[in-house]
Amino acid sequence: FLPKKQKQRDSLINLKIQKENPKVVNEIDIEDLRTPNVCYCRCWRSKTFPVCDKSHIKHNELTGDNVGPLILKKKTL
Ligand code: FES
């Protein structure tokens, strides 16, 4: 039987990104998107966070999870 604090630590989603901040928040202006598609990380394993670097593929293989990026697509007129 694990103490409550240990259980909470074992279920951390963010293991190493900006741990000095009490809350990690990223804000992106849609108007500033320079490429037609941008992928943002939702697995918290990207080495280029908040941008996805495909680390979710390895994470999913290792854990059986099914997470993937948020993809923003710019409309082309
Ligand atoms: Fe995290 Fe792709 S690296 S969603």
Boltz pocket constraint, residues with backbone or C-beta under 6 A from the ligand:
constraints:
  - pocket:
      binder: B
      contacts: [[A, 40], [A, 41], [A, 42], [A, 43], [A, 44], [A, 45], [A, 46], [A, 51], [A, 52], [A, 53], [A, 54], [A, 55], [A, 56], [A, 57], [A, 67], [A, 68], [A, 69], [A, 70]]
      max_distance: 6.0
